[in-house]
Amino acid sequence: MRDKSDDILFRVSNLGQGDSSRDIYDDWSDDYDRHLLAEFGYVSPRIAAVELGAAVSTRELDVVDYGCGTGLVGAALAAEGFTRIDGLDISEGMLTQARAKGVYRSLLCADLTGPIALADATYGAACCIGSMGAGHVAAEHVPEMLRPLAPGGIFVAIMNGAYYESGGFEQAFRALQDAGSWQIRKLEQFNYMTELDRPGWLLVAQKT
C-alpha cells in the first residue's frame, strides 16, 4: 500500500501537458518539506543555490524564484548570502509555507504558463527549480521567464530528465542560445534525489 508521499509523487509525475498542478500542491503543502527532504533526499535547492553563488560576483542582486513552492530554494539562497529574493508560485498553500520561512522579500501567486506580472529586465538572477515539465512550465514559456531578467543576469534551472527531451526543452534551450537570447554556461545531468532514482538536468545560462 502506497503512503501519501508515494501517491502525491505519482500524481505529480503523471501530469499531462496542459494539466494544472495547483490542487496537487495545495494538498501537498503541509507535508512537502518532510517528504522531499527526509524521505526523498531532495538536493536540488542546495545545488541551485551553490551554482548561482558560483556564477555571480555579488550577493547584492535581486533574485526571482520561479515556482518557489514552500521556499526550499529561497532558504538555500538565503544560506548562500542572498537577501533580495522574490518568489512566485501557483499554489497558495505552498506560498503559505514559503512565507513562514521569512526569507522572501515578496511572494506572488502566479501561473507561470501565462504572462508574468514582473517588469522587464529588473532581476540579476532567476531560478526555476522543479517547475519545468508536464503540468508545469512548458518549453514555450521559458522566453517569458527570461523577460524580467536583466542582460547579463544568470538563469538557473533544474528539471526532471523525463521531460527534457520529450517536452522539447533540449531544443528550446539550444534555440535560445542560437537566437542570442542567452549563453549556456553549464548543462549537465545529475540525480536530484539521494533516496530515489530521479535523473535530472541542471542548466546555468547567462542572458545576453
N, C-alpha and C positions, 0 to 999 in steps of 0.2 A: 504493500500500500504506500502510495506517494504521500509525503508530507506537504505542507503548504509551500515551502520553498521550491520543491521539485515541481509542483503544479504551476506556480506562477512563472518559473523559469521556462517551463514547457510552453505556456501561453505566449510569453514574450518571444520565444524562439520560433514560434509557428505563426506569427502575424504575417499577413499577406500585404503586398504593396498596396497602399491606399487605405489599409485598416488604421484605426486610431488606437493608440496605446494609452490614452488618457485614463480610462476606467481601470485598466490593469494597474497602473502606477498609483492611482488613488488607493486601490485596495492594498497595495504592497507597501505603502509609505511607512507605516508604523514598524514593520519588520525588515525593511530593506537593508539598513546598515548591518544588522545582525546576520542576515542571510548572506549578503555579499562578502562581508569581511570574515566572519567567523566560520561560515560553512563552505563558501566557495573560494576563499583566498583571493579576493579581487585586488589586483595590484595596479590597475590602470591609472587611478588618480595619482598615486605616488610617482609613477613613471612619467605621466604627463607633466606634473609639476617640475620634476627634475629636468626633463627635456626643455621645458620653457625657460627655466632658470639658466640652463647652459646656452640657450640661443639668444638671450638678450644681455645687454650691458648694464642694465639698471633694473631695480625692482620698482622704481618710481614711475610706473606707467599704468594706464587704465587697461584692465583685462575684462573681457566678456566671456562668461562661461555658458556656452550654449547647451541646453539640456542638462541643467545643473543638478536636477534631481534633489536628493536630500542634502546636497552640499559636500559630498566627499571630495570632489575636485577642489572646491573652494577652500576646504580645510587643509588640503595638501598644498595648495598655492600659498595660503597664509603661513604654513610651516616653512615654506621656502622664502618667506620675506615679502611676498606681495600683499599689499594692503588695499588697493583700489580695484575691487572685484565686483562686477555686476553679474547677476545670474538670471537666466531665462529658462522657463520650463512650462510644459503644457499642463502639468498636474498641480492643482492647488494643495493636495495632500503632501506631495513631495516638497513643495515650497514651504509649507509649514515646518517641516523638519529642517530644511535648509536655514530658515530664519532663526531657529533656535540655536544654531551653531555660532551665530554672531560674527561671521567672517565676511559677509557681503555688505557692500555699500548700498546696493539696491537689488530688489528681486522683482521680476515681472512675469506674470502668467502670459505665455505667448506660444502660439503654434508656429513652429519653425518651418512648416511646409508652405507658408504664405509670406507676404511682405512683413518684414521685421521693423518694429517701431523704434528704430535707432537711427541717429543721424549718420550721414556719410563720413567716413574717414576720421572717426573720433577715438578709436581704440588702438593701443600699441600692440595688443596681443589678443588672440581669441583661442578658446579651447572648445572642442566638441568631442566629448569622451563618452562612447557608448550610445550615441544618439543617431548614428547613421545606419540605415538598413530598412528592411521591410517593416512597415508600421511606424517608422520613424522618419528621419530626414532621407530623402532620395537624392541621387546624384545630381539631379536637375536643380536642387535647392542650394547647392554649395555656393554658386556665384552670389546669391543674395546674402549668404552668411559672410562673404568676403567684403561686401559693400561697406559695412561700418568700420572695417579695419583700415587704418591709415597706411599709405605707401611705406614700405619697409617693415610693416608690422608682421609679427610671427603668428602663424596659424598651426595649432597642434591638434591632431585628430587621432583617435584610436577607435577602431571598428571591428566588428566580428568578421572573420575571414570568409564566412559562407556567403556574405553579400558583396564582398569586394569585387569579385568578378561577375557574379550573377546579376548584381544590381547596377552594373555599369560604372562603378566607382573608379576602377583602373583606367578606363578610357576617359572619364571625366577629369580625373586628376592630371593625366597627361595632356588632355586638351587645354586645360587652363595654363599649363606650362607652355605649350606650343603657341598659345594666343598671347603670351607675355603677361598674363594676369598674375602669376606667381612663379617663384623658383623653388622647386622641390629640393630641400636640403637633406632630408632623410626619408626613406620609405622602406620599411623592413617588417618582417613577420616576427611574431613572438606569441607565447601563450599567456593570456592575461588573467588566468585564474590558476592558482597553485594547486587547488584541490580537484579541478576538473580539466578535461581536455577541451580547451576553448581557444583554438588558433585565432589570432587577430592580426591586424596591420596597424603599424604606427606611422603616421605622416607628420613631418615637420616641414612647413613651407613658409616662404617669405613673400609677402605681397610686393609687387613691383609697381 
